[in-house]
Amino acid sequence: MSVTFNGKYLEPFIGAHEYDALQPQVTALHKVLHEGTGLGNKFLGWINQPETYDREEFARIKAAAEKIKKDTEVFIVIGIGGSYLGSRAVVELLQSPFYNNLKKNTPDIYFVGNNINSGYLNEVLSLCEGKEVSVNIISKSGTTTEPSIAFRVFRELLEKKYGKEGARGRIYATTDRAKGTLKKLATEEGYEAFVVPDDIGGRYSVLSAVGLLPIAVSGVDIDELMAGAKAAKDALATDDLSQNDSYKYAVARNILARKGKDIEILVSYDPAFAMMNEWWKQLFGESEGKDGKGLYPASAVFSTDLHSLGQFIQQGSRTMFETVVHFGEAKTPLTIGKLDEDIDGLNFLAGKTLDFVNDRAFEGTVLAHTDGNVPNIVLEVPKISAHEVGYLIYFFWKACALSGYLVGINPFDQPGVESYKKNMFALLGKPGYEEQKAALEARLGR
Ligand SMILES: O=P(O)(O)OC[C@H]1O[C@H](O)[C@H](O)[C@@H](O)[C@@H]1O
């Protein structure tokens, strides 16, 4: 097993019999999930995806990535939510958060269309000056405002730079197989198109073309990523809690929620994991947070945040627990040197690696936070590799699905996201929203 559930530090908070008590529910809900009889059952394509994914499209993704690596210096990835977080998370974790600054033979990658800030977009535009640019527009619906606006801007840039025909060969559209504005445009313009499968929702789409094209462009081995997910699919196909660590994680967080915890903080000791935190927040937040229920997904990177949030976690309101993703092996170890004169008093660490120190910080923190009544789940991941990350992604997917069913909600929809959108469209004066506009303007005192 690649990702293992370490429940050692949970023992003061959860007794073994509490897991056993939930086994019958897990067995029943596992059946519901695998037989597709539960809520949101139109969106279960991810369960078998690591095995059944479209090989022909996978080969096209690799070919497109190779072309982009050859003819592109700046690759612009346009998308928001599930159409952006996963690919950025995997690139930053497996390559580097400094990916664009590395000396490398792959293009720089900028993620846009994930906000509506003009400063951000202007800065990325200026980074494209004098560079060979290609664009991947990613939207399952094809109608999301943020990426649509950014695509307008970059399409214009490409058409000005390369002409209409030249731009066509540099635009890649990842969207619905058959419907939606973006699909229509891609067909009309002749952009190379990749598919977001009908039965896979945005937050479960990182291992489809949505994530795979940008990830492949960054030089990550996508075969290994898929092989890791496949290993997880096979290992996590059982309902037996003693054999399925993904379900055990789901159950532990469910028990803690029933004991009054409201917040789960996903913790890593690697800053390269920061965007994985963000990906995980969408996965669990959008899946579980509905009908007045769900754990609020928060995140922290230690030891950085021990110097900001650490005080609150140790002694503030006792509403949270932590889930630490602990990697066993560092990507590139670094050893601490010895000074002739021990001016900083750190010679006792000479010859030790930074990871040795980081691991003692981890152990010390887990024990301190546990003493402070913050339960700690630890997920052990042997190392940072494409295989392990593929496994981890699937591990979280599966845990999230079971978790949602345990909470009694539909883990695969997100109706609440529409509320702000409707208001925004009305306030922007979108045709058809006239009545709402008047009501909202009155509430805003205009
Ligand atoms: O891929 P898209 O259709 O553009 O959607 C992008 C994102 O925005 C929506 O508002 C949903 O809440 C997310 O689940 C989705 O991942």
The ligand as a Gaussian input file, in Angstrom:
#p B3LYP/6-31G(d) Opt

LIG

0 1
 O      -14.855000      23.351000     -15.747000
 P      -15.888000      24.395000     -15.534000
 O      -17.234000      24.002000     -16.053000
 O      -15.427000      25.725000     -16.091000
 O      -16.067000      24.585000     -13.981000
 C      -15.078000      25.078000     -13.138000
 C      -15.510000      25.040000     -11.681000
 O      -16.489000      26.022000     -11.428000
 C      -17.776000      25.711000     -10.967000
 O      -18.344000      26.856000     -10.474000
 C      -17.857000      24.559000      -9.991000
 O      -18.201000      24.955000      -8.695000
 C      -16.605000      23.724000      -9.906000
 O      -16.950000      22.431000      -9.485000
 C      -15.904000      23.660000     -11.224000
 O      -14.760000      22.842000     -11.101000

